[in-house]
Amino acid sequence: MKIAVLSDIHGNLPALEAVTADIAAWQPDVVVVNGDVINRGPSNLACLQWVLRHQREAGWVLLRGNHEDYVLTSADPTIPRTGPKFELRQFSEWTYQQVGTELMQELAAMPDRFGWRAPDGSTFLAMHGTVQGNRVGIYPQTTDEEIRPLIAPAPSLFVTAHTHRALIRQVGHTTVVNIGSAGLPFDENQQVGYGRFTWTASAGWQAEVRRLDYDRQRAELDMVTTGFLDEAGPFAPLVLVELRLALGLIGRWAKQYEADFLQGEFGLAESVGWYLAEHGYEAFSQRP
């Protein structure tokens, strides 16, 4: 049994195409897309249509991540479209407008997990985050004791994503694998990645996180041609820097500025500019 798992594409179509080609060459029995196909990136409709087509034609399994949930929230006509909280989720609103209401049912129908039991009784479980939710992730610094309740009841192999940071670790009798990101890695390695998992009667489970290059110049240009940099709000330049440096920056901005921004102390675009300047990222935020 061969299972490929990719996740956290975030609207990066060139990366998705490269990962798909590599997966096709490996010829797995099952392909699982472990959430966050869309949002926090430019080519959301194209990426969603890509995975939906492979679901129909090749049986891909599509799971829901937190960014699918964010876009589903934007489908709610009662939520505010102005104010600080709207600004924080403005690129989710932009993604919703790009994807369109007709595909919201597809997002809502995505399950939160995929499991498989091997003939020897060992179990495989893939979730975007953990059993505590798709926003609760496993990071390289997460301790074994912290991980145990996040994967309970413990399978033989637990495959997660969400953090954009790849890892393989043994926690008790469970192999825990974070497959990183197939579109926006945050471990300072610009290669995108996905997971390869193999079960055989002789060797049991084997796990690999595979990294590969893709056309990053095209991915940067997509941020211009799709309108992402002009229309997706003040966080869009941070996403461009995230792509270029393979670093997660929005969460770091939030720790430094979000509370005061929500209190009305300053504007979002203003604080993003401060953050880029303070940390020496201004040169990396220039348009391609």
C-alpha positions in Angstrom: 0.0 0.0 0.0 1.3 3.4 -1.0 -0.3 6.6 0.2 0.8 10.1 -0.8 -0.3 13.0 1.4 0.0 16.7 0.4 -1.3 19.8 2.1 -1.1 23.5 2.7 -1.1 24.5 -1.0 -2.4 27.9 -0.3 -3.3 28.8 -3.8 0.2 28.1 -5.2 -0.6 26.5 -8.6 2.9 26.0 -9.9 3.8 24.2 -6.7 0.7 22.1 -6.9 1.5 21.1 -10.5 5.0 20.1 -9.5 4.0 18.0 -6.6 1.2 16.4 -8.6 3.7 15.3 -11.3 6.1 13.9 -8.7 3.2 12.0 -7.0 2.1 10.6 -10.4 5.6 9.3 -11.1 5.5 7.5 -7.7 2.1 5.9 -8.5 0.5 5.6 -5.1 -2.6 3.7 -4.4 -4.2 6.6 -2.6 -3.6 10.4 -2.6 -4.9 12.5 0.3 -5.0 16.3 0.2 -4.8 17.1 3.9 -6.4 20.6 3.9 -5.6 24.2 3.1 -5.8 24.0 -0.7 -7.0 27.6 -0.8 -6.4 31.0 0.9 -3.3 32.9 1.9 -2.2 32.8 -1.7 -3.1 33.9 -5.2 -4.5 31.1 -7.5 -7.3 29.7 -5.3 -10.0 28.8 -7.8 -7.4 27.1 -10.1 -6.0 25.1 -7.2 -9.5 24.1 -5.9 -10.6 23.1 -9.4 -7.3 21.1 -9.8 -7.9 18.9 -6.7 -11.6 18.5 -7.4 -10.8 17.3 -10.9 -8.3 14.8 -9.5 -10.9 13.8 -6.9 -13.4 12.9 -9.7 -10.9 11.4 -12.1 -8.3 9.7 -9.8 -10.1 9.3 -6.5 -8.1 11.8 -4.5 -9.3 12.2 -0.9 -9.9 15.9 0.0 -9.8 16.9 3.7 -10.8 20.2 5.2 -8.2 22.5 6.8 -8.6 25.7 8.8 -8.3 27.9 5.7 -11.3 26.1 4.1 -13.2 27.0 7.3 -12.1 30.6 7.0 -13.4 30.9 3.5 -16.7 29.2 4.5 -17.1 31.8 7.2 -16.9 34.5 4.5 -19.9 32.8 2.8 -22.0 33.9 5.9 -23.9 37.1 4.7 -24.3 38.3 8.3 -20.6 38.7 9.2 -19.2 42.3 9.2 -17.5 43.5 6.0 -15.9 46.5 7.7 -13.8 47.1 10.8 -10.6 45.7 12.3 -11.7 42.0 12.4 -12.7 42.2 8.8 -9.3 43.6 7.9 -7.7 40.6 9.6 -9.6 38.2 7.4 -9.6 40.3 4.2 -7.6 37.8 2.1 -10.2 35.1 3.1 -12.9 37.4 1.8 -10.9 37.9 -1.4 -10.5 34.1 -1.7 -14.2 33.7 -1.3 -14.9 36.1 -4.1 -12.4 34.4 -6.3 -13.7 30.9 -5.7 -17.4 31.7 -5.8 -20.5 30.6 -3.9 -21.1 27.6 -6.1 -18.1 25.8 -4.7 -18.8 26.4 -1.0 -20.7 23.1 -0.9 -17.6 21.3 -2.0 -15.6 22.8 0.9 -18.3 22.1 3.5 -18.5 18.4 2.4 -14.8 17.8 3.0 -14.3 15.5 6.0 -11.7 16.2 8.7 -9.7 12.9 8.5 -8.8 9.9 6.5 -7.9 6.5 8.1 -6.8 3.1 6.8 -6.2 -0.2 8.6 -3.4 -2.4 7.3 -3.8 -6.2 7.1 -1.7 -6.6 10.2 -4.1 -4.3 12.2 -1.8 -1.3 12.2 -3.6 2.0 11.6 -2.9 5.1 9.5 -4.6 8.4 10.3 -4.3 11.7 8.5 -5.7 15.0 9.8 -4.9 18.6 8.9 -4.2 19.5 12.5 -4.9 17.1 15.4 -7.8 15.4 17.2 -8.2 18.7 19.1 -9.0 20.7 15.9 -7.6 21.9 12.6 -5.9 24.9 14.2 -4.0 22.8 16.7 -0.8 21.7 15.2 2.4 19.8 15.9 5.6 21.8 15.7 9.2 20.7 15.8 9.3 22.2 19.4 6.2 20.3 20.5 7.2 17.8 23.2 6.2 14.2 23.2 4.1 14.7 26.3 2.2 17.6 24.5 1.7 15.4 21.4 0.1 12.4 23.2 -3.3 14.0 23.8 -3.2 15.5 20.3 -3.2 12.1 18.6 -5.3 10.0 21.0 -6.3 7.3 20.6 -2.9 6.8 19.1 -2.7 5.2 15.7 0.4 3.4 14.3 1.1 6.4 12.0 -0.3 9.9 12.5 0.0 12.3 9.6 -0.5 16.0 10.2 0.1 19.3 8.5 -1.0 22.9 9.3 2.3 24.2 10.7 4.2 24.2 7.3 7.1 22.6 9.2 8.1 19.1 8.3 9.1 16.5 10.9 9.2 12.7 11.6 9.2 11.6 15.2 8.4 8.5 17.2 6.1 9.1 20.1 5.6 5.8 21.9 4.3 3.3 19.4 3.2 6.0 17.0 5.2 7.5 14.1 4.2 11.1 13.9 4.8 12.9 10.6 4.2 16.5 9.7 4.4 16.6 5.9 5.2 20.4 5.8 3.7 22.3 2.9 3.1 21.8 -0.8 2.8 25.5 -1.4 4.2 27.7 1.4 6.9 26.1 3.6 7.9 27.9 6.8 11.1 26.0 7.7 13.5 28.3 5.6 13.6 25.7 2.9 12.0 27.0 -0.3 11.4 23.5 -1.6 7.8 22.4 -1.3 7.0 18.9 0.0 4.6 16.1 0.6 4.6 12.8 2.4 5.1 9.3 1.0 3.9 6.4 3.2 4.3 2.7 2.4 3.0 -0.4 4.1 4.3 -3.8 3.4 3.8 -7.1 5.2 7.6 -7.5 5.6 8.5 -4.0 6.8 5.3 -2.5 8.1 5.0 1.3 7.8 7.7 3.4 6.2 7.5 7.3 6.0 9.3 9.9 3.9 8.8 13.7 3.5 9.9 14.4 0.0 11.0 18.0 -1.0 11.2 19.3 -4.5 11.8 22.5 -6.5 9.1 24.3 -8.6 8.8 27.5 -10.6 8.9 30.1 -7.8 9.2 33.0 -10.2 5.9 32.0 -11.7 4.4 31.7 -8.2 5.5 35.3 -7.4 4.1 36.6 -10.7 0.8 35.0 -9.9 0.5 37.2 -6.9 0.4 40.2 -9.3 -1.6 38.8 -12.2 -4.4 37.4 -10.0 -4.8 40.7 -8.2 -3.7 39.2 -4.9 -1.2 41.9 -4.0 -3.6 44.8 -5.0 -6.9 43.4 -3.6 -6.3 40.9 -0.8 -5.5 43.4 1.9 -2.6 44.6 4.0 -1.4 41.1 4.8 -0.7 40.3 1.1 2.9 41.7 1.1 3.6 39.5 4.2 2.5 36.5 2.2 4.9 37.4 -0.6 7.8 37.6 1.9 6.6 34.3 3.4 6.9 32.7 0.0 10.3 34.2 -0.8 11.9 33.4 2.6 10.0 30.3 3.5 9.1 31.8 6.9 5.7 32.2 8.6 5.3 35.9 9.3 1.6 36.6 9.9 1.6 34.8 13.2 4.7 36.7 14.3 3.1 40.0 13.3 0.1 39.0 15.4 2.2 38.4 18.5 3.7 41.8 18.2 0.8 44.0 17.0 -2.6 42.3 16.8 -3.9 43.2 20.3 -3.1 46.9 19.9 -4.5 46.9 16.4 -7.8 45.5 17.5 -7.9 48.3 20.2 -7.6 50.9 17.4 -4.1 52.0 18.3 -3.0 52.0 14.6 -4.0 50.8 11.2 -3.2 47.3 9.8 -1.3 48.4 6.8 0.7 50.8 9.0 1.7 48.0 11.4 2.6 45.6 8.6 5.0 48.3 7.2 6.5 48.7 10.7 7.0 44.9 11.0 8.7 44.6 7.6 11.0 47.5 8.4 11.9 46.4 11.9 12.9 42.9 10.8 14.7 43.9 7.6 12.1 42.4 5.2 11.2 45.5 3.2 13.5 44.5 0.3 11.7 41.1 0.1 8.3 42.7 -0.1 8.9 44.5 -3.4 6.6 43.5 -6.2 8.0 41.0 -8.7 
